[in-house]
Amino acid sequence: MPSDFEGVTACFSPGVNNRKDFEDELVQRYDTPCYLCDYSSDVRNFSSPLIAGRRSFFKLWLDVGNKENSISLDDWVKMSPTNSGDLVLQMDIEGAEYRNILGTSDSTLKRFRYIVLELHGLRRAFEDPAILSQVLLPFLEKLHKNLVCVHVHPNNYSDEGWISGVETNIGDVMKVTFCRRDWYEANLHNRAARVVLPHPLDIKRNNLQRMPIVLGDEWLGRKRSVEDQIGLMRDEIDFIRCKQEHDIEQRLGKLNEALYDSITFTMRAQAQQGASALSESEAIALEEIANGKSYLISSTAGLSTTGVISEDYAPYFFHTNLDFNQWITVDLEECRTIRRIVIANRRDACWSRAKFLFLVTHLEMDYRSGKVNYINAPPSFFSAAPEDAVIDIPPTAARFITIVSPLYTYLHLSKIQVYATTSPDSNASEGPKESLSK
């Protein structure tokens, strides 16, 4: 996108899917208010919380014709507090973009300085004359009245197609950026004189396991420069490297499964020999002590390595890198007598990554000399509606608890609760003797 957001008073973003990285960046970099809507999403499952006064969310579809659980773009803009200034539209609504743009008034569309759309089903449109003439061409003509296309990027999750007559390729799904014509002519025309596709800032492959789709020279209106061709060669080399890394990851994943299958029965048998489940009266007498306590993780895939345990559980509240022996350690701040740990798997995807977990209770920060319990999670722990794993242990004195997996995997959980007796117990059982080497 063009980076000039001076005078932009809001961004409208239909199609959230519980992720809003783009909107987070707009607020952080430009302090731009963002309005979001998506009936399939839920604010409780967002990957990051809404910022009060800078974001709002409607659990509605964006649609035309006053349909149930929906709002039109015209009505959405009218009811917002943005009566002046330019707007931004970021729309990814899985094929509903055509009827929504066609059903939006020109006066509303003129308010958007930038419009970023993901267009779907383009191969079918160019293969079916009726779709091309009745949907795609009227859609593009409406946008062309007041907007200029300044960037296009094919998504390589789907195969490319071909446009007959000009014999050039097209992505079945493409991200397209438009700029309002008056703004383009006043601010961007000279800077956009030399088109570069793919742009250096593009994500070359949405799907890392497939070759990138490179739009032909016809999209540029000229032959590619030597610089551009070298860039494409770099992309191809990068794809080969990533594919090799993926193949290695797949083989390690199979090794993980083999280790898991061969050891699980033994571990479950040992777990059954441990402490029996707490009675209801014993459980009621316990105190949950992890909420508000700090934690540290072994590595991070984008989030911080430190944080504070909260009862406001998202799909996950931490995310390690992919490696062996990934862990999260919670500091309980004082030695307590632990009786029960409750954990919840990630809520939105990738549940099998938590298949082989251990609980370590320890007095010092380093968990490797601590007391180990295998987490015998129920089968539903690894499902789309995960059941919590409840681990009851003999009375064990500990200041720290660690959840760790020795497998080559990511670690990400949505909940950790620690239940202890109401006061430290100096006579607590020593618990299991095993140690988990890192």
Secondary structure, 3 states (H helix, E strand, C coil): CCCCCCCEEEEEEECCCCCCHHHHHHHHHHCCCEEEECCCCCHHHCCCCCCCCCEEEECCEECCCCCCCEECHHHHHHHCCCCCCEEEEEECCCCCHHHHHHCCCHHHHCCEEEEEEEECCHHHHHHCHHHHHHHHHHHHHHHHHHEEEEEEEECCCCCEEEECCCCEEEECCEEEEEEEHHHHHHHHCCCCCCCCCCCCCCCCCCCCCCCCCCCCHHHCCCCCCHHHHHHHHHHHHHHHHHHHHHHHHHHHHHHHHHHHHHHHHHHHHHHHCCCCCCCHHHHHCCEECCCCCEEEECCCCCCCCEEECCCCCCCCCCCCCCECCEEEEEEEEEEEEEEEEEEEECCCCCHHHHCCCEEEEECCCCHHHCEEEECCCCHHHHCCCCCCEEEEEEEEEEEEEEEEECCCECCCEEEEEEEECCCCCCCCECCCCCCCCC
